[in-house]
Amino acid sequence: MYVTQVLAPQLWKGAIVVMDNLKVHYAERVRVAIESVGTKVKFLPPTLQIYLL
């Protein structure tokens, strides 16, 4: 899985990962993998997605 094999090893304690509201981002294993290295997970508010198009 990308998060455990690529992303998490690059993170550090105190970092913040900002994700959009893609359904797969809400999977518990994604959050656990990111938070296991001391990184926080934040989600963009749904209304901001219209500006990313």
mmCIF file of the N, C-alpha and C atoms, coordinates in Angstrom:
data_MODEL
# 
_entry.id   MODEL 
# 
loop_
_atom_site.group_PDB 
_atom_site.id 
_atom_site.type_symbol 
_atom_site.label_atom_id 
_atom_site.label_alt_id 
_atom_site.label_comp_id 
_atom_site.label_asym_id 
_atom_site.label_entity_id 
_atom_site.label_seq_id 
_atom_site.pdbx_PDB_ins_code 
_atom_site.Cartn_x 
_atom_site.Cartn_y 
_atom_site.Cartn_z 
_atom_site.occupancy 
_atom_site.B_iso_or_equiv 
_atom_site.pdbx_formal_charge 
_atom_site.auth_seq_id 
_atom_site.auth_comp_id 
_atom_site.auth_asym_id 
_atom_site.auth_atom_id 
_atom_site.pdbx_PDB_model_num 
ATOM 1   N N  . MET A 1 1  ? 0.845   -1.177 0.000   1.00 0.00 ? 1  MET A N  1 
ATOM 2   C CA . MET A 1 1  ? 0.000   0.000  0.000   1.00 0.00 ? 1  MET A CA 1 
ATOM 3   C C  . MET A 1 1  ? 0.894   1.245  0.000   1.00 0.00 ? 1  MET A C  1 
ATOM 4   N N  . TYR A 1 2  ? 0.570   2.198  -0.804  1.00 0.00 ? 2  TYR A N  1 
ATOM 5   C CA . TYR A 1 2  ? 1.370   3.415  -0.964  1.00 0.00 ? 2  TYR A CA 1 
ATOM 6   C C  . TYR A 1 2  ? 1.643   4.098  0.371   1.00 0.00 ? 2  TYR A C  1 
ATOM 7   N N  . VAL A 1 3  ? 0.611   4.213  1.199   1.00 0.00 ? 3  VAL A N  1 
ATOM 8   C CA . VAL A 1 3  ? 0.763   4.957  2.454   1.00 0.00 ? 3  VAL A CA 1 
ATOM 9   C C  . VAL A 1 3  ? 1.808   4.316  3.361   1.00 0.00 ? 3  VAL A C  1 
ATOM 10  N N  . THR A 1 4  ? 1.790   3.009  3.500   1.00 0.00 ? 4  THR A N  1 
ATOM 11  C CA . THR A 1 4  ? 2.731   2.346  4.410   1.00 0.00 ? 4  THR A CA 1 
ATOM 12  C C  . THR A 1 4  ? 4.120   2.177  3.803   1.00 0.00 ? 4  THR A C  1 
ATOM 13  N N  . GLN A 1 5  ? 4.203   1.988  2.492   1.00 0.00 ? 5  GLN A N  1 
ATOM 14  C CA . GLN A 1 5  ? 5.488   1.709  1.866   1.00 0.00 ? 5  GLN A CA 1 
ATOM 15  C C  . GLN A 1 5  ? 6.232   2.953  1.385   1.00 0.00 ? 5  GLN A C  1 
ATOM 16  N N  . VAL A 1 6  ? 5.497   3.992  1.014   1.00 0.00 ? 6  VAL A N  1 
ATOM 17  C CA . VAL A 1 6  ? 6.135   5.181  0.433   1.00 0.00 ? 6  VAL A CA 1 
ATOM 18  C C  . VAL A 1 6  ? 5.954   6.417  1.314   1.00 0.00 ? 6  VAL A C  1 
ATOM 19  N N  . LEU A 1 7  ? 4.718   6.731  1.652   1.00 0.00 ? 7  LEU A N  1 
ATOM 20  C CA . LEU A 1 7  ? 4.439   7.981  2.368   1.00 0.00 ? 7  LEU A CA 1 
ATOM 21  C C  . LEU A 1 7  ? 4.936   7.965  3.808   1.00 0.00 ? 7  LEU A C  1 
ATOM 22  N N  . ALA A 1 8  ? 4.511   7.004  4.607   1.00 0.00 ? 8  ALA A N  1 
ATOM 23  C CA . ALA A 1 8  ? 4.845   6.974  6.034   1.00 0.00 ? 8  ALA A CA 1 
ATOM 24  C C  . ALA A 1 8  ? 6.348   7.035  6.310   1.00 0.00 ? 8  ALA A C  1 
ATOM 25  N N  . PRO A 1 9  ? 7.188   6.310  5.567   1.00 0.00 ? 9  PRO A N  1 
ATOM 26  C CA . PRO A 1 9  ? 8.626   6.405  5.843   1.00 0.00 ? 9  PRO A CA 1 
ATOM 27  C C  . PRO A 1 9  ? 9.218   7.802  5.602   1.00 0.00 ? 9  PRO A C  1 
ATOM 28  N N  . GLN A 1 10 ? 8.532   8.638  4.832   1.00 0.00 ? 10 GLN A N  1 
ATOM 29  C CA . GLN A 1 10 ? 9.023   9.982  4.531   1.00 0.00 ? 10 GLN A CA 1 
ATOM 30  C C  . GLN A 1 10 ? 8.545   11.026 5.545   1.00 0.00 ? 10 GLN A C  1 
ATOM 31  N N  . LEU A 1 11 ? 7.641   10.643 6.426   1.00 0.00 ? 11 LEU A N  1 
ATOM 32  C CA . LEU A 1 11 ? 7.045   11.583 7.378   1.00 0.00 ? 11 LEU A CA 1 
ATOM 33  C C  . LEU A 1 11 ? 7.867   11.659 8.657   1.00 0.00 ? 11 LEU A C  1 
ATOM 34  N N  . TRP A 1 12 ? 7.617   12.687 9.444   1.00 0.00 ? 12 TRP A N  1 
ATOM 35  C CA . TRP A 1 12 ? 8.310   12.873 10.707  1.00 0.00 ? 12 TRP A CA 1 
ATOM 36  C C  . TRP A 1 12 ? 7.309   13.302 11.769  1.00 0.00 ? 12 TRP A C  1 
ATOM 37  N N  . LYS A 1 13 ? 7.700   13.149 13.012  1.00 0.00 ? 13 LYS A N  1 
ATOM 38  C CA . LYS A 1 13 ? 6.837   13.521 14.132  1.00 0.00 ? 13 LYS A CA 1 
ATOM 39  C C  . LYS A 1 13 ? 6.534   15.014 14.057  1.00 0.00 ? 13 LYS A C  1 
ATOM 40  N N  . GLY A 1 14 ? 5.251   15.339 14.169  1.00 0.00 ? 14 GLY A N  1 
ATOM 41  C CA . GLY A 1 14 ? 4.822   16.732 14.126  1.00 0.00 ? 14 GLY A CA 1 
ATOM 42  C C  . GLY A 1 14 ? 4.403   17.214 12.747  1.00 0.00 ? 14 GLY A C  1 
ATOM 43  N N  . ALA A 1 15 ? 4.658   16.429 11.714  1.00 0.00 ? 15 ALA A N  1 
ATOM 44  C CA . ALA A 1 15 ? 4.229   16.807 10.366  1.00 0.00 ? 15 ALA A CA 1 
ATOM 45  C C  . ALA A 1 15 ? 2.709   16.697 10.269  1.00 0.00 ? 15 ALA A C  1 
ATOM 46  N N  . ILE A 1 16 ? 2.139   17.328 9.273   1.00 0.00 ? 16 ILE A N  1 
ATOM 47  C CA . ILE A 1 16 ? 0.697   17.282 9.033   1.00 0.00 ? 16 ILE A CA 1 
ATOM 48  C C  . ILE A 1 16 ? 0.469   16.856 7.592   1.00 0.00 ? 16 ILE A C  1 
ATOM 49  N N  . VAL A 1 17 ? -0.362  15.839 7.412   1.00 0.00 ? 17 VAL A N  1 
ATOM 50  C CA . VAL A 1 17 ? -0.744  15.381 6.073   1.00 0.00 ? 17 VAL A CA 1 
ATOM 51  C C  . VAL A 1 17 ? -2.150  15.903 5.815   1.00 0.00 ? 17 VAL A C  1 
ATOM 52  N N  . VAL A 1 18 ? -2.307  16.703 4.763   1.00 0.00 ? 18 VAL A N  1 
ATOM 53  C CA . VAL A 1 18 ? -3.603  17.258 4.396   1.00 0.00 ? 18 VAL A CA 1 
ATOM 54  C C  . VAL A 1 18 ? -4.140  16.452 3.217   1.00 0.00 ? 18 VAL A C  1 
ATOM 55  N N  . MET A 1 19 ? -5.344  15.915 3.394   1.00 0.00 ? 19 MET A N  1 
ATOM 56  C CA . MET A 1 19 ? -5.940  15.086 2.344   1.00 0.00 ? 19 MET A CA 1 
ATOM 57  C C  . MET A 1 19 ? -7.296  15.634 1.941   1.00 0.00 ? 19 MET A C  1 
ATOM 58  N N  . ASP A 1 20 ? -7.667  15.355 0.699   1.00 0.00 ? 20 ASP A N  1 
ATOM 59  C CA . ASP A 1 20 ? -9.004  15.717 0.260   1.00 0.00 ? 20 ASP A CA 1 
ATOM 60  C C  . ASP A 1 20 ? -9.986  14.665 0.776   1.00 0.00 ? 20 ASP A C  1 
ATOM 61  N N  . ASN A 1 21 ? -11.211 14.755 0.365   1.00 0.00 ? 21 ASN A N  1 
ATOM 62  C CA . ASN A 1 21 ? -12.258 13.901 0.908   1.00 0.00 ? 21 ASN A CA 1 
ATOM 63  C C  . ASN A 1 21 ? -12.548 12.666 0.060   1.00 0.00 ? 21 ASN A C  1 
ATOM 64  N N  . LEU A 1 22 ? -11.551 12.185 -0.648  1.00 0.00 ? 22 LEU A N  1 
ATOM 65  C CA . LEU A 1 22 ? -11.697 10.937 -1.378  1.00 0.00 ? 22 LEU A CA 1 
ATOM 66  C C  . LEU A 1 22 ? -12.016 9.826  -0.378  1.00 0.00 ? 22 LEU A C  1 
ATOM 67  N N  . LYS A 1 23 ? -12.980 9.011  -0.698  1.00 0.00 ? 23 LYS A N  1 
ATOM 68  C CA . LYS A 1 23 ? -13.468 8.011  0.245   1.00 0.00 ? 23 LYS A CA 1 
ATOM 69  C C  . LYS A 1 23 ? -12.347 7.119  0.797   1.00 0.00 ? 23 LYS A C  1 
ATOM 70  N N  . VAL A 1 24 ? -11.414 6.718  -0.035  1.00 0.00 ? 24 VAL A N  1 
ATOM 71  C CA . VAL A 1 24 ? -10.337 5.834  0.411   1.00 0.00 ? 24 VAL A CA 1 
ATOM 72  C C  . VAL A 1 24 ? -9.458  6.498  1.481   1.00 0.00 ? 24 VAL A C  1 
ATOM 73  N N  . HIS A 1 25 ? -9.366  7.816  1.503   1.00 0.00 ? 25 HIS A N  1 
ATOM 74  C CA . HIS A 1 25 ? -8.563  8.514  2.506   1.00 0.00 ? 25 HIS A CA 1 
ATOM 75  C C  . HIS A 1 25 ? -9.127  8.351  3.906   1.00 0.00 ? 25 HIS A C  1 
ATOM 76  N N  . TYR A 1 26 ? -10.391 8.009  4.016   1.00 0.00 ? 26 TYR A N  1 
ATOM 77  C CA . TYR A 1 26 ? -11.024 7.841  5.320   1.00 0.00 ? 26 TYR A CA 1 
ATOM 78  C C  . TYR A 1 26 ? -10.848 6.431  5.885   1.00 0.00 ? 26 TYR A C  1 
ATOM 79  N N  . ALA A 1 27 ? -10.191 5.551  5.151   1.00 0.00 ? 27 ALA A N  1 
ATOM 80  C CA . ALA A 1 27 ? -9.966  4.189  5.648   1.00 0.00 ? 27 ALA A CA 1 
ATOM 81  C C  . ALA A 1 27 ? -9.117  4.256  6.915   1.00 0.00 ? 27 ALA A C  1 
ATOM 82  N N  . GLU A 1 28 ? -9.515  3.496  7.919   1.00 0.00 ? 28 GLU A N  1 
ATOM 83  C CA . GLU A 1 28 ? -8.797  3.536  9.194   1.00 0.00 ? 28 GLU A CA 1 
ATOM 84  C C  . GLU A 1 28 ? -7.333  3.154  9.036   1.00 0.00 ? 28 GLU A C  1 
ATOM 85  N N  . ARG A 1 29 ? -7.025  2.209  8.164   1.00 0.00 ? 29 ARG A N  1 
ATOM 86  C CA . ARG A 1 29 ? -5.623  1.799  8.014   1.00 0.00 ? 29 ARG A CA 1 
ATOM 87  C C  . ARG A 1 29 ? -4.765  2.916  7.433   1.00 0.00 ? 29 ARG A C  1 
ATOM 88  N N  . VAL A 1 30 ? -5.352  3.804  6.658   1.00 0.00 ? 30 VAL A N  1 
ATOM 89  C CA . VAL A 1 30 ? -4.612  4.961  6.143   1.00 0.00 ? 30 VAL A CA 1 
ATOM 90  C C  . VAL A 1 30 ? -4.273  5.905  7.291   1.00 0.00 ? 30 VAL A C  1 
ATOM 91  N N  . ARG A 1 31 ? -5.275  6.227  8.096   1.00 0.00 ? 31 ARG A N  1 
ATOM 92  C CA . ARG A 1 31 ? -5.056  7.122  9.235   1.00 0.00 ? 31 ARG A CA 1 
ATOM 93  C C  . ARG A 1 31 ? -4.065  6.533  10.229  1.00 0.00 ? 31 ARG A C  1 
ATOM 94  N N  . VAL A 1 32 ? -4.220  5.254  10.538  1.00 0.00 ? 32 VAL A N  1 
ATOM 95  C CA . VAL A 1 32 ? -3.329  4.594  11.493  1.00 0.00 ? 32 VAL A CA 1 
ATOM 96  C C  . VAL A 1 32 ? -1.881  4.591  10.986  1.00 0.00 ? 32 VAL A C  1 
ATOM 97  N N  . ALA A 1 33 ? -1.688  4.306  9.714   1.00 0.00 ? 33 ALA A N  1 
ATOM 98  C CA . ALA A 1 33 ? -0.333  4.281  9.143   1.00 0.00 ? 33 ALA A CA 1 
ATOM 99  C C  . ALA A 1 33 ? 0.328   5.653  9.234   1.00 0.00 ? 33 ALA A C  1 
ATOM 100 N N  . ILE A 1 34 ? -0.434  6.694  8.987   1.00 0.00 ? 34 ILE A N  1 
ATOM 101 C CA . ILE A 1 34 ? 0.115   8.050  9.038   1.00 0.00 ? 34 ILE A CA 1 
ATOM 102 C C  . ILE A 1 34 ? 0.371   8.474  10.477  1.00 0.00 ? 34 ILE A C  1 
ATOM 103 N N  . GLU A 1 35 ? -0.582  8.231  11.355  1.00 0.00 ? 35 GLU A N  1 
ATOM 104 C CA . GLU A 1 35 ? -0.440  8.646  12.746  1.00 0.00 ? 35 GLU A CA 1 
ATOM 105 C C  . GLU A 1 35 ? 0.581   7.807  13.514  1.00 0.00 ? 35 GLU A C  1 
ATOM 106 N N  . SER A 1 36 ? 0.911   6.619  13.026  1.00 0.00 ? 36 SER A N  1 
ATOM 107 C CA . SER A 1 36 ? 1.861   5.753  13.730  1.00 0.00 ? 36 SER A CA 1 
ATOM 108 C C  . SER A 1 36 ? 3.269   6.342  13.784  1.00 0.00 ? 36 SER A C  1 
ATOM 109 N N  . VAL A 1 37 ? 3.580   7.275  12.916  1.00 0.00 ? 37 VAL A N  1 
ATOM 110 C CA . VAL A 1 37 ? 4.895   7.920  12.932  1.00 0.00 ? 37 VAL A CA 1 
ATOM 111 C C  . VAL A 1 37 ? 4.843   9.300  13.589  1.00 0.00 ? 37 VAL A C  1 
ATOM 112 N N  . GLY A 1 38 ? 3.722   9.606  14.254  1.00 0.00 ? 38 GLY A N  1 
ATOM 113 C CA . GLY A 1 38 ? 3.600   10.884 14.959  1.00 0.00 ? 38 GLY A CA 1 
ATOM 114 C C  . GLY A 1 38 ? 3.145   12.039 14.096  1.00 0.00 ? 38 GLY A C  1 
ATOM 115 N N  . THR A 1 39 ? 2.567   11.732 12.964  1.00 0.00 ? 39 THR A N  1 
ATOM 116 C CA . THR A 1 39 ? 2.072   12.742 12.038  1.00 0.00 ? 39 THR A CA 1 
ATOM 117 C C  . THR A 1 39 ? 0.568   12.907 12.206  1.00 0.00 ? 39 THR A C  1 
ATOM 118 N N  . LYS A 1 40 ? 0.068   14.125 12.051  1.00 0.00 ? 40 LYS A N  1 
ATOM 119 C CA . LYS A 1 40 ? -1.364  14.390 12.155  1.00 0.00 ? 40 LYS A CA 1 
ATOM 120 C C  . LYS A 1 40 ? -2.014  14.324 10.782  1.00 0.00 ? 40 LYS A C  1 
ATOM 121 N N  . VAL A 1 41 ? -3.286  13.945 10.768  1.00 0.00 ? 41 VAL A N  1 
ATOM 122 C CA . VAL A 1 41 ? -4.070  13.899 9.530   1.00 0.00 ? 41 VAL A CA 1 
ATOM 123 C C  . VAL A 1 41 ? -5.132  14.983 9.597   1.00 0.00 ? 41 VAL A C  1 
ATOM 124 N N  . LYS A 1 42 ? -5.210  15.791 8.566   1.00 0.00 ? 42 LYS A N  1 
ATOM 125 C CA . LYS A 1 42 ? -6.242  16.823 8.439   1.00 0.00 ? 42 LYS A CA 1 
ATOM 126 C C  . LYS A 1 42 ? -6.921  16.649 7.087   1.00 0.00 ? 42 LYS A C  1 
ATOM 127 N N  . PHE A 1 43 ? -8.222  16.884 7.066   1.00 0.00 ? 43 PHE A N  1 
ATOM 128 C CA . PHE A 1 43 ? -8.989  16.789 5.826   1.00 0.00 ? 43 PHE A CA 1 
ATOM 129 C C  . PHE A 1 43 ? -9.439  18.176 5.388   1.00 0.00 ? 43 PHE A C  1 
ATOM 130 N N  . LEU A 1 44 ? -9.393  18.409 4.090   1.00 0.00 ? 44 LEU A N  1 
ATOM 131 C CA . LEU A 1 44 ? -9.910  19.661 3.545   1.00 0.00 ? 44 LEU A CA 1 
ATOM 132 C C  . LEU A 1 44 ? -11.415 19.708 3.737   1.00 0.00 ? 44 LEU A C  1 
ATOM 133 N N  . PRO A 1 45 ? -11.960 20.876 4.004   1.00 0.00 ? 45 PRO A N  1 
ATOM 134 C CA . PRO A 1 45 ? -13.420 20.986 4.048   1.00 0.00 ? 45 PRO A CA 1 
ATOM 135 C C  . PRO A 1 45 ? -14.001 20.677 2.672   1.00 0.00 ? 45 PRO A C  1 
ATOM 136 N N  . PRO A 1 46 ? -15.155 20.037 2.608   1.00 0.00 ? 46 PRO A N  1 
ATOM 137 C CA . PRO A 1 46 ? -15.747 19.670 1.321   1.00 0.00 ? 46 PRO A CA 1 
ATOM 138 C C  . PRO A 1 46 ? -15.933 20.838 0.363   1.00 0.00 ? 46 PRO A C  1 
ATOM 139 N N  . THR A 1 47 ? -16.184 22.025 0.867   1.00 0.00 ? 47 THR A N  1 
ATOM 140 C CA . THR A 1 47 ? -16.433 23.171 -0.007  1.00 0.00 ? 47 THR A CA 1 
ATOM 141 C C  . THR A 1 47 ? -15.186 23.610 -0.760  1.00 0.00 ? 47 THR A C  1 
ATOM 142 N N  . LEU A 1 48 ? -14.008 23.311 -0.258  1.00 0.00 ? 48 LEU A N  1 
ATOM 143 C CA . LEU A 1 48 ? -12.784 23.713 -0.942  1.00 0.00 ? 48 LEU A CA 1 
ATOM 144 C C  . LEU A 1 48 ? -12.527 22.902 -2.207  1.00 0.00 ? 48 LEU A C  1 
ATOM 145 N N  . GLN A 1 49 ? -13.118 21.744 -2.318  1.00 0.00 ? 49 GLN A N  1 
ATOM 146 C CA . GLN A 1 49 ? -12.874 20.896 -3.474  1.00 0.00 ? 49 GLN A CA 1 
ATOM 147 C C  . GLN A 1 49 ? -13.304 21.555 -4.785  1.00 0.00 ? 49 GLN A C  1 
ATOM 148 N N  . ILE A 1 50 ? -14.301 22.396 -4.755  1.00 0.00 ? 50 ILE A N  1 
ATOM 149 C CA . ILE A 1 50 ? -14.748 23.032 -5.996  1.00 0.00 ? 50 ILE A CA 1 
ATOM 150 C C  . ILE A 1 50 ? -13.685 23.972 -6.553  1.00 0.00 ? 50 ILE A C  1 
ATOM 151 N N  . TYR A 1 51 ? -12.796 24.476 -5.695  1.00 0.00 ? 51 TYR A N  1 
ATOM 152 C CA . TYR A 1 51 ? -11.743 25.379 -6.142  1.00 0.00 ? 51 TYR A CA 1 
ATOM 153 C C  . TYR A 1 51 ? -10.536 24.630 -6.691  1.00 0.00 ? 51 TYR A C  1 
ATOM 154 N N  . LEU A 1 52 ? -10.489 23.337 -6.504  1.00 0.00 ? 52 LEU A N  1 
ATOM 155 C CA . LEU A 1 52 ? -9.361  22.546 -6.964  1.00 0.00 ? 52 LEU A CA 1 
ATOM 156 C C  . LEU A 1 52 ? -9.559  22.014 -8.375  1.00 0.00 ? 52 LEU A C  1 
ATOM 157 N N  . LEU A 1 53 ? -10.708 22.228 -8.956  1.00 0.00 ? 53 LEU A N  1 
ATOM 158 C CA . LEU A 1 53 ? -10.983 21.720 -10.307 1.00 0.00 ? 53 LEU A CA 1 
ATOM 159 C C  . LEU A 1 53 ? -10.289 22.530 -11.369 1.00 0.00 ? 53 LEU A C  1 
# 
